[in-house]
Amino acid sequence: MSEIMEAIKQLGCDVEDSVDINLYRCPSCDALNDKLASEDPVKKCGFCGHEEEEKEFEKFASDSVIRIDLLADRPDLFDVAGLCRALKGYLELELGIPLFSCEAGDIRVTVDPSVLEIRPYIVCLSAEIPPMDYAVLLELMKLQENLHWGIGRDRKLASIGIYDLDTVTPPITYKSVIPTGFKFHPLTMPDTEMTPAQILESHPKGMAYAHLLEKLPRYPLLIDSRGLTLSMPPIINSDETRCKIGTSRLFIDVTGTGEHAVSDALNILACTLSDMGGKLKTVTIDYSDRSLTTPELSARQIDVSFQGAVKWLGIDFTRDQFSHCVRKMRLNALPVKKDDDTFSI
């Protein structure tokens, strides 16, 4: 434990301590909520908002964890898969840039022009993963919320929807509706249909994020070819499409007002799912004037001055040492010319 904590510190993370926690299962969405072992049991789910007034959630398990402060500028370290990827480099178990592949998929998403003035950007992927257990479900839900914070700026720039693909019938349409002109079953309410306006007024997640939509004339919506609602971004998924224990086929969308934010969030999710043993497939997004295929996982590059790095860091290292350190950080470093100062990272 101490060796891992020290390595995480060397990656730039602020390690608080190691603590014992209890995990409590939400009776509505099956998510595992954690609390310090010394704190009162959970009564309200931090993922779906379900709350029990009379009783506590069922205790599922106990565990020991390392607590760290998340770095907003390192969203690739927001989950266990990302931390493991970075630690393998720092500990020299694996060096250089990891490669991720994504097969061509056949799912298409049509973007209705009515949504472009509201929440214009959408990127998607599908994935086949080993059947979810509680640990994987918890990890994906936590990563989703961490990305909402670190990249999405509390869902304004980007928000993520993760669905059980076996409940969805493509193709999918991304459009907008008037606040009172449509009803669906929001997450945790399988027996209750609500309009978008009602969700903002009375659903826990709707009330928490109402400020993102309430002043708009129309609200975003994702529906499949049968008319089944997937979600109302950036507020809530439908109950019918939620992931559960045993889910093995996923559809993921990221919508938002920030073009780079939605792509970055999707790419981090894609890498995490790949590291979990998932098989990724692309999704085609059809606008009225163009089409794009997401995710885009090819490596980008920047040029870095070796002498500039020496000057800024104040460390007198050789070119070979520089290249090795870059590879420990899970990147590649190639000299642009044999005796040139510039490296392509």
C-alpha positions in Angstrom: 0.0 0.0 0.0 2.8 2.5 0.9 4.6 1.9 -2.3 1.5 2.5 -4.4 0.7 5.7 -2.4 4.2 7.0 -3.0 4.0 6.2 -6.7 0.7 8.0 -7.0 2.3 11.1 -5.3 5.1 11.0 -7.8 2.5 11.2 -10.6 1.4 14.5 -9.1 -1.6 13.4 -7.2 -2.3 14.7 -3.7 -2.7 11.5 -1.6 -4.7 12.1 1.6 -4.6 8.8 3.4 -5.8 5.2 3.3 -9.2 4.5 5.0 -11.8 1.8 5.6 -15.1 2.3 3.9 -18.5 0.5 3.7 -20.4 0.0 0.5 -24.2 0.4 0.4 -26.3 -0.8 -2.5 -29.0 1.5 -3.8 -32.3 -0.4 -4.0 -33.3 1.6 -7.1 -30.4 1.6 -9.4 -28.1 -1.0 -7.8 -25.2 1.5 -7.6 -22.8 1.1 -4.7 -22.4 4.2 -2.5 -19.4 4.4 -0.3 -19.1 5.9 3.2 -16.3 6.0 5.7 -16.7 3.1 8.1 -17.0 5.6 10.9 -19.9 7.5 9.3 -23.6 6.9 9.3 -24.9 4.5 6.7 -26.2 5.8 3.3 -29.8 6.8 2.9 -29.6 8.7 -0.4 -28.0 7.5 -3.6 -25.3 9.8 -5.0 -25.8 8.5 -8.5 -29.6 8.4 -9.2 -30.8 10.5 -6.2 -33.1 7.8 -4.7 -33.7 8.4 -1.1 -35.0 6.2 1.7 -36.7 8.2 4.5 -37.4 5.4 7.0 -34.5 3.0 6.5 -30.8 2.7 5.5 -29.4 1.2 2.3 -28.3 -2.4 2.5 -24.6 -2.8 3.4 -23.0 -4.7 0.6 -19.3 -4.9 1.6 -16.3 -3.3 3.3 -13.0 -2.3 1.7 -9.8 -0.3 2.3 -9.1 2.5 -0.2 -6.5 5.2 -0.9 -8.1 8.6 -1.0 -6.6 11.2 -3.4 -7.6 14.6 -4.7 -8.5 14.5 -8.3 -6.5 16.8 -10.7 -8.7 18.7 -13.0 -5.9 18.8 -15.6 -5.4 15.0 -15.5 -8.8 13.5 -16.2 -7.1 10.4 -17.4 -6.4 9.6 -13.7 -10.0 9.8 -12.7 -10.5 6.1 -12.4 -8.7 2.9 -11.5 -8.0 2.0 -15.2 -6.3 5.3 -15.8 -4.3 5.2 -12.6 -3.1 1.7 -13.4 -2.1 2.8 -16.9 0.0 5.7 -15.4 1.4 3.6 -12.6 2.6 0.9 -15.0 4.6 3.6 -16.8 6.0 5.2 -13.6 7.0 1.8 -12.2 8.5 0.9 -15.7 6.2 -2.1 -16.1 5.0 -0.7 -19.5 6.6 2.2 -21.3 5.4 4.4 -24.2 2.0 5.3 -25.5 -0.7 2.6 -25.1 -2.6 1.8 -28.3 -6.4 1.5 -28.4 -8.3 0.1 -31.3 -11.9 0.8 -32.3 -13.8 -1.4 -34.9 -16.2 0.1 -37.4 -19.7 -0.1 -36.0 -23.1 0.1 -37.7 -25.0 2.3 -35.2 -26.0 5.8 -36.5 -27.2 8.8 -34.7 -29.2 11.5 -36.5 -28.9 15.0 -35.2 -32.1 17.1 -35.7 -31.4 20.8 -36.5 -33.7 21.8 -33.6 -31.1 20.8 -31.0 -28.2 22.8 -32.5 -29.1 26.1 -30.8 -29.5 24.3 -27.4 -26.8 21.6 -27.0 -25.1 21.2 -30.3 -22.3 18.6 -29.9 -22.7 14.9 -29.6 -20.2 12.0 -29.8 -20.9 8.3 -29.2 -19.5 4.8 -29.1 -20.7 1.3 -28.4 -18.8 -1.4 -26.6 -19.0 -5.1 -25.7 -17.5 -5.8 -22.2 -17.4 -8.7 -19.8 -20.7 -8.9 -17.9 -20.8 -6.1 -15.3 -20.4 -6.9 -11.7 -20.9 -4.4 -8.8 -17.3 -3.2 -8.9 -17.4 -2.4 -12.7 -20.8 -0.7 -12.3 -19.5 1.4 -9.5 -16.3 2.3 -11.3 -18.2 3.5 -14.5 -20.6 5.5 -12.5 -17.9 7.2 -10.5 -15.9 7.9 -13.6 -19.0 9.4 -15.2 -19.5 11.8 -12.3 -15.8 12.6 -12.1 -15.7 13.5 -15.8 -18.9 15.6 -15.3 -16.9 17.6 -12.8 -13.4 17.7 -14.3 -14.2 18.1 -18.0 -17.9 18.8 -18.2 -17.9 21.7 -15.7 -20.8 20.2 -13.7 -22.5 19.0 -16.9 -22.6 22.4 -18.7 -19.8 21.7 -21.2 -20.3 17.9 -21.4 -22.6 15.3 -19.9 -22.5 11.5 -20.3 -25.2 8.9 -20.9 -24.3 5.2 -20.5 -27.0 2.7 -21.5 -27.6 -1.0 -21.8 -27.5 -1.5 -25.6 -29.7 -4.5 -25.4 -32.6 -2.2 -24.4 -32.0 0.1 -27.4 -33.1 -0.3 -31.0 -30.9 1.8 -33.3 -30.9 4.1 -35.3 -31.0 6.9 -32.7 -32.2 10.4 -33.0 -30.9 13.4 -31.0 -33.5 16.2 -31.1 -35.3 18.7 -28.9 -38.8 18.8 -27.5 -40.9 21.4 -25.7 -40.9 21.1 -21.9 -44.4 19.8 -21.6 -44.7 17.9 -24.9 -43.3 14.5 -24.1 -43.3 12.0 -21.3 -40.9 9.2 -20.3 -39.9 7.1 -17.3 -36.9 8.9 -15.6 -34.3 6.8 -13.8 -35.5 5.3 -10.5 -39.2 5.9 -11.5 -40.2 2.8 -13.6 -43.9 3.3 -12.8 -44.1 7.0 -13.4 -44.1 9.0 -16.6 -43.0 12.6 -16.4 -42.7 15.5 -18.8 -39.3 17.2 -19.0 -40.7 20.2 -17.1 -42.0 17.8 -14.3 -38.5 16.2 -14.1 -36.9 19.6 -13.5 -39.5 20.4 -10.8 -39.6 17.2 -8.8 -36.9 14.6 -9.7 -33.8 14.8 -7.5 -31.4 15.0 -10.5 -33.8 17.4 -12.3 -33.9 19.8 -9.5 -30.1 19.7 -9.0 -29.4 20.6 -12.7 -32.6 22.5 -13.7 -30.5 25.7 -14.1 -28.9 24.2 -17.2 -32.2 24.0 -19.1 -35.1 25.8 -17.4 -34.6 29.1 -19.3 -34.6 27.3 -22.7 -37.7 27.0 -25.0 -36.8 23.4 -25.9 -35.0 20.5 -24.1 -32.6 17.9 -25.7 -33.7 14.3 -26.0 -32.3 11.0 -27.3 -34.7 8.5 -28.6 -34.4 5.2 -30.5 -36.2 3.9 -33.6 -39.1 2.7 -31.5 -39.6 6.0 -29.8 -38.0 4.8 -26.5 -36.3 7.6 -24.7 -32.7 7.0 -23.8 -32.1 10.3 -21.9 -32.8 14.0 -21.5 -29.3 15.4 -21.5 -27.7 16.8 -19.4 -30.2 15.8 -16.7 -31.3 12.2 -16.5 -31.4 8.8 -18.3 -34.6 6.8 -18.7 -35.2 3.9 -16.4 -35.7 1.4 -19.2 -32.2 1.9 -20.6 -30.2 1.8 -17.3 -27.2 -0.4 -16.9 -27.4 -3.2 -14.3 -25.5 -6.2 -13.0 -24.9 -8.5 -16.0 -25.0 -5.8 -18.7 -22.4 -6.6 -21.3 -23.3 -4.3 -24.3 -23.1 -0.5 -23.9 -24.1 2.5 -25.8 -22.5 5.8 -24.6 -23.2 9.3 -25.7 -21.6 12.6 -24.6 -23.5 15.8 -25.4 -22.6 19.3 -24.6 -21.8 22.9 -25.5 -18.0 22.4 -25.7 -16.7 20.6 -28.8 -13.4 19.5 -27.3 -15.0 18.7 -23.9 -17.4 16.1 -25.3 -14.6 14.4 -27.4 -12.1 14.3 -24.5 -14.7 12.8 -22.1 -15.7 10.1 -24.7 -12.0 9.2 -25.4 -11.3 8.7 -21.7 -14.3 6.5 -21.3 -13.2 4.5 -24.4 -9.7 3.9 -23.1 -11.1 2.8 -19.7 -13.5 0.4 -21.3 -10.7 -1.0 -23.5 -8.5 -1.5 -20.4 -11.4 -3.3 -18.8 -11.3 -5.8 -21.7 -14.0 -4.1 -23.8 -14.3 -4.3 -27.5 -15.0 -0.8 -28.9 -17.0 0.1 -32.0 -17.5 3.5 -33.6 -20.8 5.3 -34.1 -21.7 7.5 -37.1 -23.1 10.9 -36.3 -25.3 12.4 -39.1 -25.8 16.1 -39.2 -27.8 17.7 -41.9 -24.7 18.9 -43.7 -22.0 16.4 -42.6 -21.2 13.1 -40.9 -18.5 12.2 -38.4 -17.3 8.9 -36.9 -16.6 8.7 -33.2 -14.5 8.1 -31.1 -11.3 9.3 -32.7 -8.5 7.5 -30.9 -5.5 8.1 -33.1 -2.5 9.7 -31.4 -2.0 13.4 -31.7 1.5 15.0 -31.4 3.2 18.2 -30.3 6.8 19.3 -30.7 8.9 20.0 -27.6 12.3 21.6 -27.3 14.8 19.5 -25.3 16.8 22.5 -24.2 13.5 24.2 -23.3 12.6 21.3 -21.1 16.0 21.4 -19.4 15.6 25.1 -18.7 12.1 24.9 -17.4 12.7 21.9 -15.2 16.1 22.9 -14.0 17.4 19.4 -14.4 20.5 18.6 -16.4 19.5 15.3 -18.1 20.6 13.8 -21.4 18.5 13.4 -24.5 18.2 9.6 -23.8 17.1 10.3 -20.2 14.6 12.9 -21.5 13.1 10.3 -23.9 13.0 7.6 -21.2 11.1 9.9 -18.8 8.6 10.8 -21.5 8.0 7.1 -22.1 7.5 6.5 -18.4 4.6 9.0 -18.6 3.0 6.8 -21.2 4.0 8.9 -24.2 6.5 8.5 -27.0 9.4 10.9 -27.8 11.1 10.8 -31.2 13.8 13.3 -32.3 12.6 15.3 -35.3 16.2 15.2 -36.6 19.2 13.2 -35.2 21.0 16.2 -33.8 18.1 18.6 -33.5 16.8 20.2 -30.3 13.2 19.2 -31.1 11.4 16.1 -30.1 8.0 15.0 -31.4 5.9 13.9 -28.5 
